[in-house]
Amino acid sequence: MTMFPGKVALVTGARSGLGEATAWRFAQEGAKVVVAARRADQGARVVQRIVAAGGEAHFVQADVGDAEDCARLMAMAVATLGGVNALCNSAATTERGTLLDTTLAMWQQQMDINARGPFLLMQALVRHLLEHQLPGSIVNILSQSAHCGQSFLVPYSASKATLANLTKNVAQSWRAQRIRCNGVMAG
């Protein structure tokens, strides 16, 4: 017996690491998986692996740092599979930067990919779930760096701290509507 038969899971950053492992596990548990990643070749490889094992997976090339890509990603998942029940925000960038050498562009990129993208996807999913009166789950991949971080991870630490706080807020705000939000504090 599988845990997620007939459910749809959207996983960002699913081309490798925790994102790929999460997509694979959702598929093993019977979910239809939307594999979202910037690199088409690696995303397609994950989809092929899931399909070869008897699962259902679809690839959507998307950069979660781009607001339009976030909107398109959720819209495509809903249009293609009829809805989304679960979201795993695993996409992230970890470019190094200290307080003194972090450029404004580097800061913005980290905040866009690691915090704003997950925010936009959570917002879209919660709207979808409320509209259809469905329960749902969100998992955000966090980092121990959210608590402080090394001196060379200033923008990364700030972005993951933002996502950690957002995770708590969403968890508290929507639990009465049966929408769960949790974080995995890796590291």
C-alpha positions in Angstrom: 0.0 0.0 0.0 1.3 3.4 -0.9 0.9 6.7 1.1 0.0 9.1 -1.8 -2.1 7.3 -4.4 -3.7 9.7 -6.7 -2.0 12.7 -5.1 0.2 15.3 -7.0 3.4 16.5 -5.6 5.4 19.4 -7.0 9.1 19.3 -6.1 11.5 22.2 -7.0 15.2 21.6 -7.2 14.4 18.0 -8.1 17.3 17.6 -10.5 19.7 16.4 -7.7 20.2 16.0 -3.9 17.3 16.3 -1.5 15.0 17.4 -4.3 15.6 14.4 -6.4 15.4 12.1 -3.4 12.1 13.7 -2.5 10.6 13.4 -6.0 11.7 9.7 -6.1 10.1 9.0 -2.7 6.8 10.7 -3.6 6.7 8.5 -6.8 7.5 5.4 -4.8 4.6 6.2 -2.6 2.2 6.5 -5.5 2.1 10.3 -6.1 2.3 11.9 -9.6 5.3 14.0 -9.4 6.1 17.4 -11.1 9.8 17.6 -11.3 10.9 21.3 -11.5 14.4 22.4 -12.2 16.4 24.9 -14.2 18.4 22.3 -16.0 16.3 20.4 -18.5 18.8 17.5 -19.0 19.0 16.7 -15.3 15.3 17.2 -14.8 14.5 14.9 -17.7 16.9 12.3 -16.2 14.9 12.2 -12.9 11.6 11.9 -14.8 13.0 9.0 -16.9 14.2 7.2 -13.7 10.7 7.6 -12.1 8.8 6.5 -15.2 11.2 3.5 -15.7 10.3 2.4 -12.2 6.6 2.6 -13.0 5.8 6.0 -11.6 4.3 9.0 -13.2 6.4 12.2 -13.5 6.4 15.3 -15.6 9.2 17.8 -16.0 8.8 21.6 -16.0 11.8 23.7 -16.6 11.6 26.6 -14.2 13.8 29.0 -12.2 12.1 29.6 -8.9 14.0 32.9 -8.7 11.8 34.2 -11.5 8.3 35.2 -10.3 6.8 34.5 -13.8 8.3 31.0 -13.7 6.8 30.3 -10.3 3.3 31.3 -11.6 3.8 29.3 -14.8 5.1 26.2 -12.8 2.0 26.0 -10.6 -0.4 26.7 -13.4 1.2 24.0 -15.6 1.1 21.5 -12.7 -2.6 22.2 -12.1 -3.5 22.2 -15.8 -1.5 19.0 -16.6 -2.5 16.9 -13.5 -5.7 18.6 -12.4 -4.3 19.9 -9.1 -1.5 19.9 -6.6 -1.7 18.4 -3.1 1.9 18.7 -1.9 4.8 21.1 -2.5 8.5 20.6 -1.6 10.6 23.7 -1.9 14.1 22.2 -2.4 15.6 24.6 -5.0 18.3 26.8 -3.6 21.5 28.5 -4.4 24.4 28.6 -2.0 26.8 31.1 -3.6 29.4 32.2 -1.1 29.6 35.8 0.2 30.8 37.5 3.4 29.3 40.7 4.7 32.0 42.7 2.9 32.1 41.0 -0.5 28.4 40.2 -1.0 27.1 42.3 -3.9 23.6 43.6 -4.1 23.0 41.3 -7.1 24.2 38.2 -5.1 22.0 39.2 -2.2 19.0 39.6 -4.5 19.6 36.3 -6.3 19.8 34.4 -3.0 16.6 36.0 -1.6 14.8 35.4 -4.9 15.6 31.7 -5.2 15.8 30.7 -1.5 12.9 32.8 -0.1 10.8 34.7 -2.6 10.3 31.7 -5.0 9.2 29.4 -2.1 6.9 32.2 -0.9 5.2 32.5 -4.3 4.8 28.8 -4.7 3.3 28.4 -1.2 1.0 31.3 -1.9 -0.2 29.7 -5.2 -0.6 26.3 -3.6 -2.6 27.6 -0.6 -4.9 29.6 -2.9 -5.4 26.4 -5.0 -6.1 24.3 -1.9 -8.5 26.8 -0.4 -10.4 27.3 -3.7 -11.0 23.5 -4.0 -11.4 23.0 -0.2 -8.5 20.4 -0.2 -6.0 19.6 2.5 -2.4 19.8 1.5 1.2 19.7 2.6 4.2 21.9 2.2 7.8 21.0 3.1 10.5 23.6 2.9 14.2 22.5 2.8 15.9 24.7 5.3 19.4 24.8 6.7 21.2 25.1 10.0 22.6 28.2 8.5 19.3 29.8 9.2 20.3 30.1 12.8 23.6 32.0 12.1 25.7 30.5 9.4 29.4 30.7 8.6 30.9 34.1 7.8 31.1 33.2 4.1 27.4 32.4 3.9 25.8 35.8 4.7 23.2 36.0 1.9 22.4 32.3 2.1 22.0 32.4 5.9 19.7 35.4 5.6 17.6 33.8 2.9 17.2 30.5 4.8 16.3 32.4 8.0 13.6 34.2 6.1 12.3 30.8 4.8 12.4 29.3 8.3 10.3 32.1 9.7 7.9 32.0 6.7 7.5 28.2 7.3 6.4 28.8 10.9 4.0 31.6 9.9 2.4 29.5 7.2 2.2 26.4 9.5 0.4 28.5 12.1 -1.8 30.4 9.8 -3.3 27.6 7.7 -3.5 24.5 10.0 -7.2 25.0 10.7 -7.8 24.6 6.9 -5.8 21.3 7.0 -2.8 22.7 5.2 0.4 21.6 6.9 3.7 23.4 6.4 7.0 21.9 7.8 10.6 22.5 7.4 13.5 20.1 7.2 16.5 21.7 8.9 19.3 20.0 7.0 22.9 20.2 8.2 
